[in-house]
Amino acid sequence: MSLDLAGCSDGELAALALGGRQPAYSEMMRRHRDSVFRLLRGHTGDADAALDLTQQSFIAAFAALHSYDGERPFRLWISRIALNKARDWARRRAVRRLFTFARPIEEAIDVADPGIATDVRLDDRRELERTMAAIAALPASLKDVLVLRTIEGMSQAESASILGISEKAVETRLYRARAKLAEILRG
């Protein structure tokens, strides 16, 4: 007799995964990978980086699965792990950028432009990229709240729990994030 994993709660799936049932963790990943990806894409502004970070987040979550409290929502737990991965990525990226600028100018000729040619882009795609870049340019404290509340659609309480701040702080940061985003997009 086979257990219907789709009908199990996240806590039950975690217990099964810890017991050695790999399909249970695969079901948890299936349930939550899209929201984790959207969260990370909103944080990084880069779909490729978000995909890599999504994989890293689930690997880290599996390694720490013994510390997951099955009574609490897995989505909040994995979101906190994903945000930490995104912050680490941003720090590493800043260091790499520093070293990139430290290279001799002659090497700059060999650097390929990763952007898509302007004539190939559609207007919708351009606007999406502009918006994602503006979100990524926000300070982390504002960006985290904006992504969790607006893109992920999490409640104020869920966002506060993930970020370890009060609900009022979430409300205030969301207001500031929207104002700053509008300012950036106006140019």
Accessible surface in RSA format (square Angstrom, percent):
REM  Atomic radii and reference values for relative SASA: ProtOr
REM  Chains: A
REM  Algorithm: Lee & Richards
REM  Probe-radius: 1.40
REM  Slices: 20
REM RES _ NUM      All-atoms   Total-Side   Main-Chain    Non-polar    All polar
REM                ABS   REL    ABS   REL    ABS   REL    ABS   REL    ABS   REL
RES MET A   1   247.18 128.0 153.43 101.5  93.76 223.2 131.27 111.6 115.91 153.6
RES SER A   2   102.51  86.6  72.72  97.0  29.80  68.6  51.15 108.9  51.36  72.0
RES LEU A   3    83.09  46.3  68.91  49.3  14.18  35.6  72.95  51.2  10.14  27.3
RES ASP A   4   100.63  70.5  87.44  87.0  13.19  31.2  45.48 107.0  55.16  55.0
RES LEU A   5    26.86  15.0  24.16  17.3   2.70   6.8  24.16  17.0   2.70   7.3
RES ALA A   6    67.08  61.7  45.64  70.4  21.44  48.8  45.82  64.5  21.26  56.3
RES GLY A   7    63.89  78.8   0.00   N/A  63.89  78.8  31.41  86.2  32.48  72.7
RES CYS A   8    14.77  11.2   9.74  10.9   5.03  11.8   1.50   3.8  13.27  14.3
RES SER A   9    60.41  51.1  49.44  66.0  10.97  25.3  50.96 108.5   9.45  13.2
RES ASP A  10    27.57  19.3  23.45  23.3   4.12   9.7   7.36  17.3  20.21  20.2
RES GLY A  11    16.55  20.4   0.00   N/A  16.55  20.4   8.41  23.1   8.14  18.2
RES GLU A  12    94.18  54.1  89.77  67.9   4.41  10.5  37.24  72.0  56.94  46.5
RES LEU A  13     0.00   0.0   0.00   0.0   0.00   0.0   0.00   0.0   0.00   0.0
RES ALA A  14     4.92   4.5   4.92   7.6   0.00   0.0   4.92   6.9   0.00   0.0
RES ALA A  15    64.71  59.5  50.69  78.2  14.02  31.9  55.03  77.5   9.68  25.6
RES LEU A  16    42.99  23.9  40.35  28.9   2.64   6.6  42.95  30.2   0.04   0.1
RES ALA A  17     7.07   6.5   0.13   0.2   6.94  15.8   0.21   0.3   6.86  18.2
RES LEU A  18   101.92  56.8  68.66  49.1  33.26  83.6  72.41  50.9  29.51  79.4
RES GLY A  19    66.16  81.6   0.00   N/A  66.16  81.6  34.44  94.5  31.72  71.0
RES GLY A  20    64.30  79.3   0.00   N/A  64.30  79.3  35.99  98.8  28.31  63.4
RES ARG A  21    95.49  40.1  91.72  46.8   3.77   9.0  40.42  55.2  55.07  33.4
RES GLN A  22   103.38  57.8  99.28  72.6   4.11   9.8  58.04 123.5  45.35  34.4
RES PRO A  23    74.75  54.5  69.65  63.5   5.10  18.5  72.51  59.9   2.24  13.9
RES ALA A  24     0.00   0.0   0.00   0.0   0.00   0.0   0.00   0.0   0.00   0.0
RES TYR A  25     6.49   3.0   6.49   3.7   0.00   0.0   6.49   4.9   0.00   0.0
RES SER A  26    53.69  45.4  47.46  63.3   6.23  14.4  30.80  65.6  22.89  32.1
RES GLU A  27    20.88  12.0  17.46  13.2   3.42   8.1   4.78   9.2  16.10  13.1
RES MET A  28     0.00   0.0   0.00   0.0   0.00   0.0   0.00   0.0   0.00   0.0
RES MET A  29    68.11  35.3  68.11  45.1   0.00   0.0  56.33  47.9  11.78  15.6
RES ARG A  30   120.21  50.5 111.31  56.7   8.89  21.2  49.35  67.4  70.85  42.9
RES ARG A  31    71.93  30.2  40.51  20.7  31.42  74.8  28.33  38.7  43.60  26.4
RES HIS A  32    18.96  10.4  18.90  13.1   0.06   0.1  15.95  16.4   3.01   3.5
RES ARG A  33   117.38  49.3 116.74  59.5   0.64   1.5  31.73  43.4  85.65  51.9
RES ASP A  34    86.90  60.9  85.89  85.5   1.01   2.4  20.32  47.8  66.58  66.4
RES SER A  35    14.30  12.1  13.05  17.4   1.25   2.9  10.67  22.7   3.63   5.1
RES VAL A  36     1.05   0.7   0.44   0.4   0.60   1.5   1.05   0.9   0.00   0.0
RES PHE A  37    49.59  24.8  49.59  30.7   0.00   0.0  49.59  30.1   0.00   0.0
RES ARG A  38    86.66  36.4  86.24  44.0   0.41   1.0  32.49  44.4  54.17  32.8
RES LEU A  39     0.87   0.5   0.87   0.6   0.00   0.0   0.87   0.6   0.00   0.0
RES LEU A  40     0.00   0.0   0.00   0.0   0.00   0.0   0.00   0.0   0.00   0.0
RES ARG A  41    76.77  32.2  76.77  39.1   0.00   0.0  12.77  17.4  64.01  38.8
RES GLY A  42     0.13   0.2   0.00   N/A   0.13   0.2   0.06   0.2   0.07   0.2
RES HIS A  43     4.91   2.7   3.23   2.2   1.68   4.3   2.26   2.3   2.65   3.1
RES THR A  44     4.78   3.4   0.00   0.0   4.78  11.4   0.57   0.8   4.21   6.4
RES GLY A  45    31.18  38.4   0.00   N/A  31.18  38.4   2.19   6.0  28.98  64.9
RES ASP A  46    59.35  41.6  55.00  54.7   4.35  10.3  16.61  39.1  42.74  42.6
RES ALA A  47    47.22  43.4  38.83  59.9   8.39  19.1  38.98  54.9   8.24  21.8
RES ASP A  48   109.81  76.9 106.98 106.5   2.83   6.7  29.35  69.1  80.46  80.2
RES ALA A  49    10.80   9.9   5.11   7.9   5.69  12.9  10.43  14.7   0.37   1.0
RES ALA A  50     0.00   0.0   0.00   0.0   0.00   0.0   0.00   0.0   0.00   0.0
RES LEU A  51    94.54  52.7  94.54  67.6   0.00   0.0  94.54  66.4   0.00   0.0
RES ASP A  52    77.76  54.5  76.59  76.2   1.18   2.8  14.14  33.3  63.62  63.5
RES LEU A  53     1.35   0.8   1.35   1.0   0.00   0.0   1.35   1.0   0.00   0.0
RES THR A  54    10.54   7.5  10.54  10.7   0.00   0.0  10.54  14.2   0.00   0.0
RES GLN A  55   100.98  56.5  96.01  70.2   4.97  11.8  33.22  70.7  67.76  51.4
RES GLN A  56    70.78  39.6  67.98  49.7   2.80   6.7  27.82  59.2  42.95  32.6
RES SER A  57     0.00   0.0   0.00   0.0   0.00   0.0   0.00   0.0   0.00   0.0
RES PHE A  58     5.22   2.6   4.67   2.9   0.55   1.4   5.05   3.1   0.17   0.5
RES ILE A  59   122.77  69.9 118.22  88.1   4.55  11.0 121.58  87.5   1.19   3.2
RES ALA A  60    27.85  25.6  19.45  30.0   8.39  19.1  25.42  35.8   2.42   6.4
RES ALA A  61     0.00   0.0   0.00   0.0   0.00   0.0   0.00   0.0   0.00   0.0
RES PHE A  62    90.28  45.2  83.31  51.6   6.98  18.2  83.31  50.5   6.98  20.0
RES ALA A  63    75.68  69.6  48.54  74.9  27.14  61.7  58.38  82.2  17.30  45.8
RES ALA A  64    33.20  30.5  32.37  50.0   0.83   1.9  33.20  46.8   0.00   0.0
RES LEU A  65     0.81   0.4   0.24   0.2   0.57   1.4   0.24   0.2   0.57   1.5
RES HIS A  66   138.72  75.8 111.81  77.7  26.91  68.8  77.15  79.5  61.57  71.6
RES SER A  67    71.56  60.5  40.88  54.6  30.69  70.7  41.90  89.2  29.67  41.6
RES TYR A  68    20.41   9.5   2.30   1.3  18.11  47.1   2.14   1.6  18.26  22.5
RES ASP A  69    71.11  49.8  61.66  61.4   9.45  22.3  31.91  75.1  39.20  39.1
RES GLY A  70    35.92  44.3   0.00   N/A  35.92  44.3  13.42  36.8  22.50  50.4
RES GLU A  71   165.64  95.1 132.16 100.0  33.48  79.7  53.11 102.7 112.53  91.9
RES ARG A  72   128.54  54.0 124.65  63.5   3.90   9.3  37.09  50.7  91.45  55.4
RES PRO A  73    71.72  52.3  60.03  54.7  11.68  42.5  70.90  58.5   0.82   5.1
RES PHE A  74     0.21   0.1   0.00   0.0   0.21   0.5   0.00   0.0   0.21   0.6
RES ARG A  75    65.54  27.5  65.22  33.2   0.32   0.8  25.60  35.0  39.94  24.2
RES LEU A  76    18.48  10.3  16.83  12.0   1.65   4.2  17.07  12.0   1.42   3.8
RES TRP A  77    51.67  20.7  45.59  22.1   6.08  14.3  35.90  19.1  15.77  25.6
RES ILE A  78     0.08   0.0   0.08   0.1   0.00   0.0   0.08   0.1   0.00   0.0
RES SER A  79     3.30   2.8   3.30   4.4   0.00   0.0   0.00   0.0   3.30   4.6
RES ARG A  80   100.15  42.1 100.09  51.0   0.06   0.1  39.89  54.5  60.26  36.5
RES ILE A  81    27.78  15.8  26.89  20.0   0.89   2.1  27.68  19.9   0.09   0.3
RES ALA A  82     0.00   0.0   0.00   0.0   0.00   0.0   0.00   0.0   0.00   0.0
RES LEU A  83     1.62   0.9   1.62   1.2   0.00   0.0   1.62   1.1   0.00   0.0
RES ASN A  84    71.67  49.4  70.50  68.1   1.17   2.8  21.60  52.0  50.07  48.4
RES LYS A  85    54.81  26.7  54.44  33.4   0.37   0.9  10.60   9.5  44.21  47.1
RES ALA A  86     0.00   0.0   0.00   0.0   0.00   0.0   0.00   0.0   0.00   0.0
RES ARG A  87    74.47  31.3  72.32  36.9   2.15   5.1  29.32  40.1  45.15  27.4
RES ASP A  88    49.58  34.7  48.38  48.2   1.19   2.8  10.12  23.8  39.45  39.3
RES TRP A  89    31.69  12.7  31.69  15.3   0.00   0.0  21.15  11.3  10.53  17.1
RES ALA A  90    40.35  37.1  34.01  52.5   6.34  14.4  35.35  49.8   4.99  13.2
RES ARG A  91   144.21  60.6 139.27  71.0   4.94  11.8  74.77 102.2  69.44  42.1
RES ARG A  92   107.25  45.0 103.59  52.8   3.66   8.7  63.00  86.1  44.26  26.8
RES ARG A  93   101.23  42.5 101.04  51.5   0.19   0.5  14.40  19.7  86.83  52.6
RES ALA A  94    51.90  47.7  44.89  69.3   7.01  16.0  45.86  64.6   6.04  16.0
RES VAL A  95    79.98  52.6  78.40  71.0   1.58   3.8  79.98  69.5   0.00   0.0
RES ARG A  96   124.59  52.3 122.09  62.2   2.50   6.0  70.75  96.7  53.84  32.6
RES ARG A  97   114.23  48.0 109.58  55.9   4.66  11.1  43.08  58.9  71.15  43.1
RES LEU A  98   119.02  66.3 114.40  81.8   4.62  11.6 117.92  82.8   1.10   3.0
RES PHE A  99   129.29  64.7 126.07  78.1   3.23   8.4 126.35  76.6   2.95   8.4
RES THR A 100    76.63  54.5  67.42  68.3   9.21  22.0  47.02  63.2  29.61  44.8
RES PHE A 101   157.65  78.9 130.77  81.0  26.88  69.9 133.83  81.1  23.82  68.2
RES ALA A 102    78.94  72.6  39.82  61.5  39.11  89.0  51.69  72.8  27.25  72.2
RES ARG A 103   149.71  62.9 133.15  67.9  16.55  39.4  22.26  30.4 127.44  77.2
RES PRO A 104    75.75  55.2  61.99  56.5  13.76  50.0  73.91  61.0   1.84  11.4
RES ILE A 105   137.41  78.2 128.41  95.7   9.00  21.7 130.68  94.1   6.73  18.3
RES GLU A 106   119.92  68.8 109.72  83.0  10.20  24.3  67.30 130.2  52.62  43.0
RES GLU A 107    74.99  43.1  72.31  54.7   2.68   6.4  34.97  67.6  40.02  32.7
RES ALA A 108    52.85  48.6  38.45  59.3  14.40  32.8  41.45  58.4  11.40  30.2
RES ILE A 109   151.21  86.0 123.32  91.9  27.89  67.2 131.16  94.4  20.06  54.4
RES ASP A 110   125.21  87.7  92.94  92.5  32.27  76.3  35.96  84.6  89.24  89.0
RES VAL A 111   101.80  67.0  79.19  71.7  22.61  54.5  84.40  73.3  17.40  47.2
RES ALA A 112    84.09  77.3  63.79  98.4  20.30  46.2  72.99 102.8  11.10  29.4
RES ASP A 113   123.65  86.6  94.86  94.4  28.79  68.1  41.78  98.3  81.87  81.6
RES PRO A 114   132.76  96.8  95.38  87.0  37.38 135.9 107.28  88.6  25.48 158.4
RES GLY A 115    38.49  47.5   0.00   N/A  38.49  47.5  22.02  60.4  16.47  36.9
RES ILE A 116    91.80  52.2  80.77  60.2  11.02  26.6  86.18  62.1   5.62  15.2
RES ALA A 117    59.15  54.4  41.41  63.9  17.74  40.4  53.61  75.5   5.54  14.7
RES THR A 118    94.81  67.4  88.77  90.0   6.05  14.4  55.91  75.1  38.90  58.8
RES ASP A 119   131.16  91.9  91.26  90.8  39.90  94.3  51.38 120.9  79.78  79.6
RES VAL A 120   101.19  66.6  81.24  73.5  19.95  48.1  86.51  75.2  14.67  39.8
RES ARG A 121    65.55  27.5  52.92  27.0  12.62  30.1   4.77   6.5  60.77  36.8
RES LEU A 122   132.11  73.6 129.25  92.5   2.86   7.2 131.18  92.1   0.93   2.5
RES ASP A 123   103.14  72.3  92.72  92.3  10.42  24.6  35.00  82.4  68.15  68.0
RES ASP A 124   121.91  85.4 113.84 113.3   8.07  19.1  35.50  83.6  86.40  86.2
RES ARG A 125   113.08  47.5 109.52  55.8   3.56   8.5  37.58  51.4  75.50  45.8
RES ARG A 126    97.79  41.1  94.38  48.1   3.41   8.1  38.95  53.2  58.83  35.7
RES GLU A 127    86.88  49.9  85.44  64.6   1.45   3.4  47.53  91.9  39.35  32.1
RES LEU A 128    84.78  47.2  80.09  57.3   4.70  11.8  84.18  59.1   0.61   1.6
RES GLU A 129    51.84  29.8  46.29  35.0   5.55  13.2  33.80  65.4  18.04  14.7
RES ARG A 130   109.40  45.9  99.87  50.9   9.52  22.7  56.32  77.0  53.07  32.2
RES THR A 131    35.16  25.0  35.16  35.6   0.00   0.0  27.82  37.4   7.34  11.1
RES MET A 132    19.09   9.9  19.09  12.6   0.00   0.0  10.50   8.9   8.59  11.4
RES ALA A 133    59.11  54.3  50.45  77.8   8.66  19.7  54.79  77.2   4.32  11.4
RES ALA A 134     5.17   4.8   1.79   2.8   3.39   7.7   4.70   6.6   0.48   1.3
RES ILE A 135     9.85   5.6   9.85   7.3   0.00   0.0   9.85   7.1   0.00   0.0
RES ALA A 136    26.86  24.7  15.03  23.2  11.83  26.9  15.26  21.5  11.60  30.7
RES ALA A 137    72.26  66.4  36.55  56.4  35.71  81.2  48.18  67.8  24.08  63.8
RES LEU A 138     4.81   2.7   0.00   0.0   4.81  12.1   0.06   0.0   4.76  12.8
RES PRO A 139    69.02  50.3  56.58  51.6  12.44  45.2  68.99  57.0   0.03   0.2
RES ALA A 140    47.69  43.9  39.27  60.6   8.42  19.2  39.27  55.3   8.42  22.3
RES SER A 141    50.38  42.6  41.99  56.0   8.40  19.3  28.68  61.1  21.71  30.4
RES LEU A 142    23.42  13.0  23.42  16.8   0.00   0.0  23.42  16.4   0.00   0.0
RES LYS A 143    17.25   8.4  17.25  10.6   0.00   0.0   0.00   0.0  17.25  18.4
RES ASP A 144     1.98   1.4   1.98   2.0   0.00   0.0   0.41   1.0   1.57   1.6
RES VAL A 145     0.00   0.0   0.00   0.0   0.00   0.0   0.00   0.0   0.00   0.0
RES LEU A 146     5.59   3.1   5.59   4.0   0.00   0.0   5.59   3.9   0.00   0.0
RES VAL A 147     0.00   0.0   0.00   0.0   0.00   0.0   0.00   0.0   0.00   0.0
RES LEU A 148     0.00   0.0   0.00   0.0   0.00   0.0   0.00   0.0   0.00   0.0
RES ARG A 149    65.02  27.3  55.24  28.2   9.78  23.3   1.24   1.7  63.79  38.7
RES THR A 150    73.81  52.5  48.53  49.2  25.28  60.2  52.91  71.1  20.90  31.6
RES ILE A 151    52.82  30.1  29.86  22.2  22.97  55.4  35.00  25.2  17.82  48.4
RES GLU A 152    12.66   7.3   1.05   0.8  11.61  27.6   1.19   2.3  11.47   9.4
RES GLY A 153    58.54  72.2   0.00   N/A  58.54  72.2  28.19  77.4  30.34  68.0
RES MET A 154     1.50   0.8   0.92   0.6   0.58   1.4   1.15   1.0   0.34   0.5
RES SER A 155    51.42  43.5  43.62  58.2   7.80  18.0  46.03  98.0   5.40   7.6
RES GLN A 156    48.17  26.9  45.44  33.2   2.73   6.5  12.65  26.9  35.53  26.9
RES ALA A 157    51.34  47.2  45.27  69.9   6.07  13.8  46.07  64.9   5.27  14.0
RES GLU A 158    55.97  32.1  54.41  41.2   1.56   3.7  17.09  33.1  38.88  31.7
RES SER A 159     0.00   0.0   0.00   0.0   0.00   0.0   0.00   0.0   0.00   0.0
RES ALA A 160     8.44   7.8   6.95  10.7   1.49   3.4   7.08  10.0   1.37   3.6
RES SER A 161    39.82  33.6  22.44  29.9  17.38  40.0  27.92  59.5  11.89  16.7
RES ILE A 162     5.76   3.3   0.09   0.1   5.67  13.7   1.78   1.3   3.98  10.8
RES LEU A 163    31.21  17.4   6.03   4.3  25.18  63.3   9.32   6.5  21.89  58.9
RES GLY A 164    58.71  72.4   0.00   N/A  58.71  72.4  28.16  77.3  30.55  68.4
RES ILE A 165    42.33  24.1  23.89  17.8  18.44  44.4  33.47  24.1   8.86  24.0
RES SER A 166    67.91  57.4  51.50  68.7  16.41  37.8  51.95 110.6  15.96  22.4
RES GLU A 167    86.18  49.5  82.19  62.2   3.99   9.5  22.46  43.4  63.72  52.0
RES LYS A 168   134.23  65.5 129.64  79.5   4.60  10.9  94.08  84.7  40.16  42.8
RES ALA A 169    29.37  27.0  22.61  34.9   6.76  15.4  28.87  40.7   0.49   1.3
RES VAL A 170     0.04   0.0   0.04   0.0   0.00   0.0   0.04   0.0   0.00   0.0
RES GLU A 171    82.93  47.6  79.88  60.4   3.05   7.3  27.35  52.9  55.57  45.4
RES THR A 172    46.87  33.3  42.22  42.8   4.65  11.1  33.08  44.4  13.79  20.8
RES ARG A 173    67.62  28.4  67.62  34.5   0.00   0.0   6.50   8.9  61.11  37.0
RES LEU A 174    13.14   7.3  13.14   9.4   0.00   0.0  13.14   9.2   0.00   0.0
RES TYR A 175   164.69  76.9 159.84  90.9   4.84  12.6 116.31  87.4  48.37  59.6
RES ARG A 176   139.08  58.4 135.23  68.9   3.85   9.2  34.78  47.5 104.29  63.2
RES ALA A 177     0.00   0.0   0.00   0.0   0.00   0.0   0.00   0.0   0.00   0.0
RES ARG A 178   125.30  52.6 119.59  61.0   5.71  13.6  45.80  62.6  79.51  48.2
RES ALA A 179    53.22  48.9  39.78  61.4  13.44  30.6  49.32  69.5   3.89  10.3
RES LYS A 180    78.42  38.3  76.02  46.6   2.39   5.7  36.37  32.7  42.05  44.8
RES LEU A 181    24.36  13.6  24.36  17.4   0.00   0.0  24.36  17.1   0.00   0.0
RES ALA A 182    41.57  38.2  35.08  54.1   6.50  14.8  40.66  57.3   0.91   2.4
RES GLU A 183    94.59  54.3  89.81  67.9   4.78  11.4  27.84  53.8  66.75  54.5
RES ILE A 184    58.85  33.5  42.77  31.9  16.07  38.7  49.48  35.6   9.37  25.4
RES LEU A 185    42.92  23.9  36.93  26.4   5.98  15.0  37.43  26.3   5.49  14.8
RES ARG A 186   188.05  79.0 148.38  75.6  39.67  94.5  79.69 108.9 108.36  65.7
RES GLY A 187    98.78 121.8   0.00   N/A  98.78 121.8  51.14 140.3  47.63 106.7
END  Absolute sums over single chains surface
CHAIN  1 A    11439.8       9450.3       1989.4       6619.7       4820.1
END  Absolute sums over all chains
TOTAL         11439.8       9450.3       1989.4       6619.7       4820.1
